[in-house]
Amino acid sequence: MSRGRRWEKLAQEYLESQGLRFVEANFARRFGEIDLIMLHGDTLVFVEVKYRSTDRFGTNLEQVTPNKVRKIKMTAQAYLQSYPREVQAVRFDVVGISPHPTGYRFNWVKGAFQ
């Protein structure tokens, strides 16, 4: 398993422990990829996962650039067109993962961008 997939699996397990349901991982189109797609009640959640061993070069959330946000939104639109679901809302979250003496620290930002 690649390192990126490892962090995505950890984020998925964390989100499931918080009550979200897994839908799909690594949905990709030529213009972008969404790490995780989850359901939080009636809300479809598109999740970007970021791992950082240190905040020295910026926080996990700061690593989600405007260009990355644009690509995620385009990919989410493609997903919604390809797989129409009955959902009440759509949300874009970021899950930051960083090392911690007892394992990993998760920074879950709900509605990180619109």
N, C-alpha and C positions, 0 to 999 in steps of 0.2 A: 504494500500500500504506500503510495506517495505521501510525502510529508503534508502536502496540501489536503489530500483526502483524509489524512489522520486528524487534522484540525477540524475539518468539516464534520467528521464522525463524532468527535468530542462535542462540538457545538450542537449537533443533532440530539445527542443523548442528553445534554444539558437542557435544551428546549423541551424535549419530551418530559423531562423531570419537572418542568414548569407548567405542564398541561397542554402543550401544543402537540398536534398530530403530524407525523411525517407524510408528505405527499410525494416529493421527488427530489433528487439531488443532481446537480450538475446539468441543468437544462441549458443547452447551448444552441446558439445560432451564429451565423458568420460574424455578427457584430458584437457578440458578447455572451456571457455565461452567468447564470444565477447559481450560487453555491447550493442553497437549500430553498425548497418551497414547502411551507408548513401551513397548517390550519390552526387558528386560534379562535375557537368558537366558530362564528360565521365569517371570520376575516381570513382572507388568503394572505399569507405573509411571505414576502420575498426576502431572503436573508443573505447578506454578504458576510463572510467569515474572514476575520483578519487575525493573524497570529503575530505577535511582536515579543521578542525576548527582552526588549528594553524600550522605554519611552524616549530614549536619547534623541531619536530622529523623528519624534512625533508620536502621538497616541494612535491607537488602532483606528479610531474614528477619523482622525486627520488624514489617514492613509487612503480614505475613500474620497478620491478627487472628483471635481466637477465632471471631468471626462468619464470617469468610472460610473458616476451616478447616471449620466446620459446613456451609457451602454446598458446599464442594469434596467433602466426604464424602457428602453427599446426592446430588450429581451423579454421583459415582463409583458409588454404589449403583445409580442409574438406568442407568448405562452397563452395569454388570455384568448387570443384569436384561434389558436390551435386546439385548445382544451377548454371550451367554455364550461364554467362551473356556476352553480347557484351559490354565490357568496354575497354577503351584504356589503363588504368593504374590502379594500386592498391596502396593505401596509408594507413599508420598506424598513426593515430592521438591520442593524449591524450587531454582530456578536464578536467582541474582541476577546482574544485569549492571550494570557501572558503567564509565564511561570510563577509559581508561588511555592514557598518552602514545603507546603503539604500537598502539592500537586499543581493545579492550575487555577487561575483566577479568571472569572468570566465577567465581562462588562457588556451587558445586553442593553442596547439602545433601541427602544421601541419608537417607531416613527422617525427614524434618523433623518429621513428626507422625504419629500412628497413629489 
